[in-house]
Amino acid sequence: MKQMKPILAAGLDAGSKSTRCIISLVENGRLRLLGYGEAPSQGWVKGRISDQPAASSSILAAVKQAEEMAGVEIGSVTAGVGGLETRGTNTRGAAESGDLRELSQTDVRRAVERAKTITLAEGRLLLQALPQDFIVDGHPGFRSPRGLMGSQIEANLHLITTSEPDHQALVGAINNAHLAVEDTVYEGFAACYSTVFPEERRGGIALIDIGEDSTEMVVYDGDTLLLAAPIRVYGARFTSDLVKQFTITPADAELVRTQFGCVDWKSTPRNSFIEMPVSGSQEVRSIEIERYRLNYALEARAADLFVQVSDELDRIGMANSLGNGIVLTGGGARLDGMWGCAERILKCRARVGIPKDFLQWPNDLNDPAWAVAAGLSMYSARLQQRAAEERANAGWVGMLTRP
């Protein structure tokens, strides 16, 4: 039997603040990290690509850095898609099999295809179609109905859609960086893929990926994705609150937020101050910021975020059903005290999500900001393994049927 080529799996998380790339190798059923790269993002405005060549330059810089560390060159990536225009909806499709008989994979596929056949609004694109469960002759709750006896099968799907122009802009920027796009995946889904084990989903779990210009939320109950939705509080909102509160520049506000901020103002001493230089001033001067006022503003915005999360959980009936709690990923999850604020408001356990299940994963990447890139690399590996197996099987069939 011909030995399969080594499978290189690359994930690209192109965000409005940072662009990250992870290259890994499939090795004995596991992923071994080969290289990673990060570059400041350019060409983005409010979560959208506004300058495609500049975005391509950032992508190329991150990929080149990862390639140099890995000692390999890649030709394709799996890319993440998110933002306020990306969201999920539930849909159902049915397929009749006629007489009572054993249901086949073809029957399952027909039901799924019919559930996917919905009329999208102009400018919308179907990103992912994720099966929830199947109904056989009126009986719900089947995860894999193939082989069951039945005359009708219905498929319940969660469809994730996004803005077609935004999607085209991202794919175009990646192509301009001389890379093919294997697939595009919802960022919240990718973050969950790398930080949550399948068994953790069984008791109910939600993941919140807090980026600079978008926050994505996914909720699982077992293997079923119940919700994929944007939350309208994200990193830039925290920064803009500090700009208004202290009359400082966005750059200074971000510095204060990331280096000195905490989402627990009550634990902050009233006599604690932050002295910092003022950017953009003609004369060198500094100002003092009361630390408790800084943390009060940050906690208020974090509370706003988790109240919106709570509203989404109420809407799908999962407010008191997250047996395995909340996982926080993205750069926004680095803010001190975020998981504690989530626990206070959502009344469940919370933790920061770190990518897991990689061989030779460095301590430098034990960071929630790398969760999406790691999940995209894992998804790329799955896609390529499946394609390699199909090619190998096709080769054996050809040998067996060759005259």
Residue pairs with C-beta under 8 A, 6 or more apart in sequence:
1 392
1 396
2 392
2 395
4 388
4 392
5 388
6 25
6 26
7 25
7 26
7 381
7 384
7 385
7 388
8 23
8 24
8 25
8 34
8 72
8 74
8 384
9 23
9 24
9 25
9 26
9 31
9 78
9 377
9 378
9 380
9 381
9 384
10 21
10 22
10 23
10 24
10 63
10 66
10 74
10 76
10 77
10 78
10 377
10 380
11 21
11 22
11 77
11 78
11 79
11 80
11 190
11 372
11 373
11 374
11 375
11 376
11 377
11 378
11 379
11 380
12 19
12 20
12 21
12 59
12 62
12 63
12 77
12 78
12 79
12 80
12 174
12 179
12 373
12 376
13 19
13 20
13 21
13 79
13 80
13 187
13 190
13 372
13 373
13 376
14 41
14 55
14 58
14 59
14 79
14 80
14 170
14 173
14 174
15 41
15 44
15 211
15 212
15 213
16 41
16 44
16 45
16 46
16 47
16 211
16 212
16 213
16 214
17 40
17 41
17 44
17 211
17 212
17 213
17 235
17 331
18 38
18 39
18 40
18 41
18 212
18 331
18 369
19 38
19 39
19 40
19 41
19 58
19 59
19 61
19 62
20 36
20 37
20 38
20 62
20 369
20 370
20 372
20 373
21 36
21 37
21 38
21 59
21 62
21 63
21 65
21 66
21 77
21 373
22 33
22 35
22 36
22 66
22 370
22 373
22 374
22 376
22 377
23 33
23 34
23 35
23 36
23 66
23 67
23 69
23 70
23 72
23 74
23 377
24 31
24 32
24 33
24 34
24 358
24 377
24 378
24 381
25 31
25 32
25 34
26 381
26 384
26 385
27 359
30 357
30 358
30 359
31 357
31 358
31 359
31 377
31 378
31 381
32 358
32 359
32 360
33 358
33 359
33 360
33 361
33 362
33 365
34 69
34 70
34 71
34 72
35 65
35 66
35 67
35 68
35 69
35 70
35 71
35 72
36 65
36 66
36 69
36 365
36 370
36 373
37 61
37 62
37 63
37 64
37 65
37 66
37 67
37 68
37 69
38 62
38 65
39 58
39 59
39 61
39 62
39 65
40 58
41 55
41 58
42 51
42 54
42 55
42 57
42 58
43 49
43 50
43 51
43 52
43 53
43 54
43 55
43 56
43 57
43 58
43 173
44 50
44 55
44 213
46 213
47 83
47 84
47 213
47 214
48 83
48 166
48 169
49 55
49 166
49 169
49 170
49 173
52 169
52 172
52 173
52 176
53 176
55 169
55 170
55 173
56 173
56 174
56 176
56 177
57 177
59 173
59 174
59 177
59 179
60 177
60 178
63 74
63 77
63 177
63 179
67 73
67 74
74 179
75 179
75 180
76 179
76 180
76 181
76 182
77 174
77 179
77 180
77 181
77 182
77 376
77 380
78 181
78 182
78 183
78 184
78 185
78 376
78 377
78 379
78 380
78 383
79 170
79 171
79 174
79 181
79 183
79 184
79 185
79 376
80 184
80 185
80 186
80 187
80 190
80 372
80 373
80 376
81 127
81 162
81 166
81 167
81 170
81 184
81 185
81 186
81 187
82 186
82 187
82 188
82 209
82 211
82 214
82 216
82 230
83 162
83 163
83 166
83 213
83 214
83 230
84 214
84 230
84 232
85 162
85 163
85 166
85 230
86 127
86 160
86 161
86 162
86 163
86 186
86 187
86 216
86 228
86 230
87 160
87 161
87 162
87 228
87 229
87 230
88 158
88 159
88 160
88 161
88 186
88 225
88 227
88 228
88 229
89 158
89 159
89 161
90 132
90 156
90 157
90 158
90 159
91 115
91 116
91 118
91 156
91 157
91 158
91 159
92 115
92 154
92 155
92 156
92 157
93 111
93 112
93 113
93 114
93 115
93 116
93 117
93 154
93 155
93 157
94 111
94 114
94 152
94 153
94 154
94 155
95 107
95 110
95 111
95 114
95 152
95 153
95 154
95 155
96 151
96 152
97 103
97 107
97 150
97 151
97 152
97 153
98 151
99 151
100 149
100 150
100 151
101 149
101 150
101 151
102 147
102 148
102 149
103 136
103 145
103 146
103 147
103 148
103 149
103 150
103 153
104 146
105 146
107 145
107 146
107 153
108 134
108 145
108 146
108 153
108 155
111 134
111 153
111 154
111 155
112 129
112 131
112 155
112 157
114 155
115 129
115 155
115 156
115 157
115 159
116 126
116 129
116 157
116 159
118 159
120 126
120 161
123 163
123 164
123 165
124 161
124 162
124 163
124 164
125 161
125 162
125 163
125 164
125 167
126 159
126 160
126 161
127 160
127 161
127 162
127 167
127 184
127 185
127 186
128 159
128 160
128 185
128 186
128 189
129 157
129 158
129 159
129 160
130 157
130 158
130 159
130 160
130 189
130 225
131 155
131 156
131 157
132 156
132 157
132 158
132 224
132 225
132 226
133 140
133 141
133 142
133 143
133 156
133 224
134 140
134 142
134 143
134 144
134 145
134 153
134 154
134 155
134 156
135 141
135 142
135 153
135 154
135 156
136 142
136 145
136 148
136 150
136 152
136 153
136 154
137 150
137 151
137 152
138 152
142 148
143 223
145 153
158 225
158 226
158 227
158 228
160 186
160 189
160 228
167 184
170 184
171 181
171 184
174 181
175 181
182 380
182 383
182 384
183 379
183 380
183 383
185 375
185 376
185 379
186 216
186 218
186 228
187 209
187 211
187 214
187 216
187 372
188 207
188 209
188 216
188 217
188 218
188 228
189 218
189 225
189 228
189 375
190 371
190 372
190 375
190 376
190 378
190 379
191 207
191 209
191 216
191 218
191 329
191 330
191 353
191 371
191 372
191 375
192 207
192 218
192 220
192 327
192 375
193 375
193 378
193 379
194 353
194 355
194 356
194 357
194 371
194 372
194 374
194 375
194 378
195 207
195 327
195 329
195 353
195 354
195 355
195 356
195 368
195 371
195 374
195 375
196 205
196 207
196 220
196 327
196 353
197 356
197 357
198 223
200 324
201 220
201 221
201 222
201 223
201 324
202 222
202 323
202 324
203 322
203 323
203 324
204 219
204 220
204 221
204 222
204 318
204 321
204 322
204 323
204 324
205 219
205 220
205 322
205 323
205 324
205 325
205 326
205 327
206 217
206 218
206 219
206 220
206 309
206 313
206 318
206 322
206 325
206 326
206 327
207 217
207 218
207 219
207 326
207 327
207 328
207 329
207 353
208 215
208 216
208 217
208 231
208 305
208 309
208 326
208 327
208 328
208 329
208 330
208 333
208 342
209 215
209 216
209 217
209 329
209 330
209 371
209 372
210 234
210 235
210 305
210 328
210 329
210 330
210 331
210 332
210 333
210 338
211 234
211 235
211 330
211 331
211 332
212 234
212 235
212 236
212 331
212 332
213 234
213 235
213 236
214 230
214 234
215 230
215 231
215 232
215 233
215 234
215 305
215 330
215 332
216 228
216 229
216 230
216 231
217 227
217 228
217 229
217 230
217 231
217 309
217 312
218 225
218 227
218 228
219 225
219 226
219 227
219 312
219 313
219 316
219 318
219 322
220 226
221 318
221 321
226 316
226 318
227 312
227 316
227 318
229 312
231 305
231 308
231 309
231 312
232 308
233 301
233 304
233 305
233 308
234 332
235 330
235 331
235 332
237 301
238 257
238 261
238 298
238 301
238 302
238 332
238 335
239 250
239 253
239 254
239 257
240 250
240 253
241 297
241 298
241 300
241 301
242 248
242 253
242 256
242 257
242 294
242 297
242 298
243 249
243 250
243 253
245 293
245 294
245 297
246 253
246 256
246 287
246 289
246 294
248 256
248 278
248 279
248 287
249 278
249 279
249 280
251 279
252 276
252 278
252 279
255 276
256 274
256 276
256 289
256 294
257 298
257 335
258 334
258 335
260 274
260 291
260 294
261 294
261 295
261 298
261 335
261 336
262 268
262 295
262 298
262 335
262 336
262 337
263 295
263 298
263 299
263 302
263 335
263 336
263 337
263 338
263 340
263 341
264 295
264 299
264 336
264 337
264 340
264 341
265 292
265 293
265 295
265 296
265 298
265 299
268 291
268 292
268 295
269 291
269 292
270 290
270 292
272 290
272 291
272 292
273 288
273 289
273 290
273 291
274 288
274 289
274 291
274 294
275 286
275 287
275 288
275 289
276 286
276 287
276 289
277 284
277 285
277 286
278 285
278 286
278 287
298 335
299 337
299 341
302 335
302 337
302 338
302 341
303 341
303 345
306 341
306 342
306 345
306 346
307 345
309 326
309 342
309 346
310 319
310 345
310 346
313 319
313 322
313 346
320 347
322 346
322 348
324 349
325 348
325 349
325 350
325 351
326 339
326 342
326 343
326 346
326 348
326 349
326 350
326 351
327 350
327 351
327 352
327 353
328 338
328 339
328 342
328 350
328 351
328 352
328 353
328 368
329 352
329 353
329 368
329 369
329 371
329 372
330 368
330 369
330 371
330 372
331 368
331 369
332 338
333 339
333 352
333 353
333 368
333 369
334 367
334 368
334 369
338 352
339 350
339 351
339 352
340 350
342 350
343 349
343 350
352 368
353 368
353 371
354 366
354 367
354 368
354 371
355 361
355 365
355 366
355 370
355 371
355 374
355 375
357 378
358 374
365 374
